[in-house]
Amino acid sequence: MAKKTKSNKRQIILEEAAKLFKARGFSGASMRELGAQVGMEAASMYNHISSKDELLDHICFHVSDTYISQLAEIERTEASYVDKIKALIRLHIRLMVEDGAAVSVANNDWKYLPEPRLTEFKEARKNYEKGFAALIEQGIEAGELQPVNVSVALFTILSAVRWVELWYRPGRGVTAEELEENIITMLLSGLRKQDL
């Protein structure tokens, strides 16, 4: 029972750290502030975590590991390339809707990771981008996608979904599912009606 409580406390600390780092930036957030958010003395938090760097490491790699494992899963499916790309776009949106603070930290504060983890994170991100780009390239070769520059397509998609964690809140007049459908329509079909 004690182990479960300790694990729960650690999870609460991680979730609140992501929110605090998003709001104040990693360098602007203090362990004292985090302690106040979770209702603990800063010193007591060290029973659950070893350092502020460990929090950043966990948040960044949790997000990158999620993207990479989902990419590997999607690559193994028999779906069309268009459907694989749709699945990746949905993953990005869903993760931002469900865990926007962590995604924001991984997108903006990764540069504060100490070595060798900084290099490992950059390598993981590069590998994810290569895998995503390969699906676009294969989709073009298969005739499923327009023959566009793969890098332009990749970074347009990634940039186009990044704003979700800043903008989306329940009550914005669009559900998470509608948001996914609208973004996929915009990215893969555009605004122009197909019969024009």
N, C-alpha and C positions, 0 to 999 in steps of 0.2 A: 504493500500500500504506500509506504514512504517513497519507494522508487517512482511510482506513478505520479505522486504529488510533485516530486522533484522534476520529473519530465514535463508535467503540465506547467510548472513555474517557468521552466526553460523556454517552452513554447510561447508563453505569454510575453516573456522578455524579448524573444526574437520578433514577435509580431509588433510589439510596441517600439522596438528599436527601429524596425523598418519605417513605421509611421514618423518617428522622431527624425530619422536621417532624411526622409523625404522632405519634411517640413523645414529642417534647419541645415541640411547638408551634413555629411559625415563629419567634416572638420568643425562644424559649428555646434554639434551636439555633444553634451557632456553626460558622463555616467550618472552624475547627480540628478540631472533632468530625467534621465531614463528611470532611475530609481523612484523618483517622485511619481512618474507615470504608472509604474507597476506597484506602487505602495510598498517599496522596500528601501532600506538604506543601501547606498551604492556598494558598501563593503559586503553586505549580505548577498548581493547579486553574484559575487565571485564564487559562491557555493554552486552556482548553476552554469556560469560561463567563465572563461579564463581572462578575457579582455574585450575591449571595444573592437579590436581588429578581428577577433574570432566571430563577433556578431556580423561584421561586414562580410567576412569570408563565407559564413553560412548563408547569408541572404543572397549574395552574388552567385554562388555555386548552386544553390537550390534552384534559382531561376535558370541558369545556363544548363544545368543537368536536366531540368524538365524539358527545355527546348530540344536538347540533343537526343534524349531518349524518345521523345515524341517523333522527331524527324526520322530516327532509325525505324520506329514502328510503322510510320507512314510509308517510308521507302519500301518496306517489305510487302505492302499490300499489292493486290492486283488491280487497283483502281487506275483510272486514266490519270495522265499528268495534270490535267485541269483539276480533277477531284483531289489529287494529292496536294496541290497548291492551295485549293480551298480549305482543306483540312489544316494546313499550316497557318493560314490566315485566321481561321477559327481559333486555333490554339493560342495565337498571340492575343487576340481579342479577349478570349475567355480568361486567360491568365491575368490580363490587365484589369478586367472587371472584378475578378475574384480576389486578386492579390496585388492590386495596383501599387501599393506602397513599396513592396519588395521589387517589383519590376522597375519602378522609378529609381530605386537605389542601385539596382544592377545596371541600369542604363546610364546613370549619371555619376555614381560615386565609386565605380570599380577602380578608377585610377588611384585610389587611396589604399588598395590592397598592397601589402608588403610583398617583396620578392621572397620566394619564387612563385608565389600564388598569382601575382600580377601577370607574369609571363604565361602561366598556365591558363588564366582566365582569357587573356587575349588570344591564345592559341585555340581554346574551346570556341570562342566567338568566331574566329576565322574559319574553323572547321564547319561550324553550323552554317555560316554564310556560303561556304563552298558547296555544301550539301544541298542547300536551298537553290543556289544558282544552277547546280547540275540538273535539278528537276525542271527548272525553267528551260534550260538548254535542250534537254531531252524532249520536253513538250514542243519546242520549236521544231526540232528534227522530226518528230512524229507528225507534224502538221496540225497539232492541236492549238498552237499558239501563234500569234503574229510574229514574223521574223524581226524582232527588235534586239537592240543591244542588251545582253543578259545582265550586265552590271546595272544599267539604267533601270531595267525591270525590277531587279532584286531590291535596289535601294529605294526605288519609288514605293514598292510594297512595304518595306520595313519602315520607311519614314511615314507612310500614310497611316499605319496602325499605331504609331507611337503616341499620337495625340490623345488616344482613347483614355489612357490613365489620367490625363489632366482634365478631360472634359466630362467623361461619362459618370453620371450619378443616377440612381433610381429617381424617377420623377421628372426626367428630362423629356418625357413624351415619346420615348422609344425604349422597348425592352432590350435586354441583352441579345436575345435571338434576332430581333429586328435590326439591331445594330450590326450584327454579323452579316445578315443578308444584304443590308444596304451597302456595307463596305465591300463585300465580295462583288456585288453588282457593279459598283463604281470602278473597282480595280480590274475586273475581268471583262466587263462589257461596256463601261463608260456611261455617260448620261444620255447619249443619243439613242433613240428608240431604234431597234434593229430593223424595222420595216421601212425606215426612211432611206 
